[in-house]
Amino acid sequence: MKYLITFIALCTLTACTSIKFNANFEGQNWDVVLIAPIDGNTHSYVTDQYIHELATRGPIKFITPRQVMSTIEHLALQEQYNKDPILAMEQVAKHLNANGFIVSDVFVKEDNVLQESYLSHVSIRTIVYSANNVNVVSSSFFERQSYIVSEQPLLGRVTKDTIEELELIFSKLNPNFSLEKNWFGF
């Protein structure tokens, strides 16, 4: 019985994280960052959470994916965005006088492993680029797998973990970016 409980605990949730930051960008006082759109309903949840958690803090203004898409259409960059989203985002960032932009890839999968058991797998890869030269400022990768937790709650957990990593990144890019939330949750 003890081994069964240990096995269930190990199989319930496994997580992996990796965050890298280019120290050359530390303390540059970024004040405007674009959030690139992500296709799909499940994936828009991620960018909605980015906005909810990051845009309510301090000195960095975050431009929403909807505003970014509107600018892409205004600049007639739809075709380019479909072919090379990084190059299109660079042009949008320069047009909006942004310091950089966030591009995320979201992977959500639920496999039927056994007759009534599912393995949920969620990963989010997030890269922060500089608008000046499209250098990678930071890269974050977070993934979780679970036999018990379904994909939507798992996506919520991975998104929360990713936001915590982004908060650290933006506190390095602008020392006035607050990591502390007030008692209202902001």
C-alpha positions in Angstrom: 0.0 0.0 0.0 2.9 2.4 0.9 4.4 1.8 -2.6 1.0 2.4 -4.3 0.6 5.7 -2.6 4.2 6.7 -3.5 3.6 5.7 -7.1 0.4 7.7 -7.3 2.1 10.7 -5.7 5.0 10.6 -8.3 2.6 10.0 -11.2 0.2 12.7 -10.2 2.2 15.7 -11.3 5.6 16.1 -12.8 7.0 19.5 -13.7 10.0 20.9 -15.4 11.1 24.5 -15.8 13.9 26.3 -17.5 14.4 30.0 -17.6 17.3 31.9 -19.2 18.1 35.6 -19.2 20.6 37.6 -21.2 22.3 39.8 -18.6 23.1 42.4 -21.2 19.5 43.7 -21.0 19.3 44.0 -17.3 18.2 47.4 -16.0 17.3 48.9 -19.3 14.1 50.3 -18.0 11.7 48.8 -20.5 8.4 50.6 -20.5 6.4 49.1 -23.4 6.1 45.4 -24.3 3.8 43.7 -26.9 2.1 40.4 -26.3 1.9 38.4 -29.5 -1.4 36.6 -30.3 -1.6 32.9 -29.9 -4.0 30.9 -32.0 -6.8 28.8 -30.4 -9.3 29.3 -27.6 -7.3 27.4 -25.0 -4.2 29.3 -25.9 -5.8 32.7 -25.7 -6.4 31.9 -22.0 -2.6 32.1 -21.6 -2.4 35.6 -23.0 -5.5 36.7 -21.1 -3.7 35.7 -17.9 -0.5 37.5 -19.0 -2.5 40.7 -19.4 -4.5 40.1 -16.1 -1.3 39.5 -14.0 1.3 41.7 -15.7 -0.6 44.7 -17.0 -1.7 45.8 -13.6 1.8 46.3 -12.2 4.1 49.2 -12.3 5.9 51.0 -15.0 5.6 48.6 -18.0 2.7 49.0 -20.4 1.7 45.7 -22.0 0.1 45.9 -25.4 -2.6 43.2 -25.8 -2.7 40.6 -28.5 -5.9 42.2 -29.9 -4.1 45.6 -30.2 -1.2 43.9 -31.8 -3.4 42.1 -34.4 -5.1 45.4 -35.1 -1.7 47.0 -35.8 -0.7 44.1 -37.9 -3.8 44.6 -40.0 -3.3 48.4 -40.1 0.3 47.9 -41.4 -0.8 45.2 -43.8 1.5 42.6 -42.3 -0.9 39.7 -42.1 0.8 37.7 -44.8 4.3 38.4 -43.2 2.9 37.5 -39.8 1.8 34.1 -41.1 5.2 33.4 -42.7 7.5 35.0 -40.1 5.8 36.2 -37.0 9.0 37.3 -35.3 9.9 39.7 -38.2 6.3 41.1 -38.2 6.3 41.5 -34.5 9.6 43.5 -34.8 7.9 45.9 -37.2 4.9 46.3 -35.0 7.1 46.9 -32.0 9.0 49.6 -33.8 5.8 51.2 -35.0 4.4 51.3 -31.4 7.7 52.3 -29.9 7.9 49.2 -27.8 11.1 47.9 -26.2 10.3 44.3 -26.9 7.7 41.6 -27.4 6.6 38.3 -25.9 6.0 35.3 -28.1 4.6 32.1 -26.6 4.0 28.6 -27.9 1.4 26.5 -26.0 1.1 22.8 -26.3 -1.9 21.0 -24.7 -2.5 17.3 -25.1 -4.5 14.6 -23.3 -3.8 11.0 -24.1 -5.9 8.0 -23.1 -3.2 5.9 -21.5 -5.2 3.2 -19.9 -8.9 2.3 -20.2 -10.1 5.1 -17.8 -6.9 6.9 -17.2 -5.6 10.0 -19.1 -2.2 11.6 -19.3 -2.4 15.3 -19.6 0.6 17.2 -20.9 0.9 21.0 -21.0 3.9 23.1 -21.9 4.5 26.8 -22.5 7.6 28.2 -24.2 7.9 31.9 -23.9 10.5 34.1 -25.5 11.0 37.8 -24.9 12.7 39.6 -27.8 14.2 43.0 -28.0 12.5 45.2 -30.6 15.8 46.9 -31.5 17.6 43.9 -33.0 15.3 40.9 -32.3 17.8 39.5 -29.9 16.5 37.0 -27.4 16.3 38.7 -24.1 14.9 35.8 -22.2 13.6 32.3 -22.8 11.3 30.3 -20.5 10.0 26.8 -20.8 7.6 25.2 -18.4 5.8 21.9 -18.7 3.7 19.6 -16.5 2.3 16.2 -16.9 -0.4 14.5 -14.8 -2.4 11.3 -14.7 -5.0 12.8 -12.4 -5.3 16.5 -13.3 -7.1 17.2 -16.6 -5.7 19.6 -19.2 -7.5 22.8 -18.3 -6.5 22.9 -14.6 -3.0 21.8 -15.7 -2.9 24.7 -18.2 -3.8 27.1 -15.4 -1.0 25.8 -13.3 1.6 26.1 -16.1 0.4 29.5 -17.0 0.7 30.7 -13.4 4.2 29.3 -13.2 5.1 31.0 -16.5 3.8 34.3 -15.3 5.9 34.0 -12.2 9.0 33.6 -14.4 7.9 36.5 -16.6 7.6 38.7 -13.5 11.2 37.9 -12.6 12.2 38.7 -16.2 10.4 42.1 -16.2 11.8 43.0 -12.8 15.3 42.6 -14.3 14.3 44.6 -17.4 12.8 47.4 -15.3 13.9 47.6 -11.6 10.7 49.5 -10.9 8.5 46.6 -12.0 6.9 45.3 -8.8 7.1 41.6 -7.8 4.9 42.3 -4.8 1.2 42.2 -5.0 -0.9 44.4 -2.8 -3.6 43.0 -0.6 -6.1 43.5 -3.5 -4.0 41.0 -5.5 -2.5 43.6 -7.8 
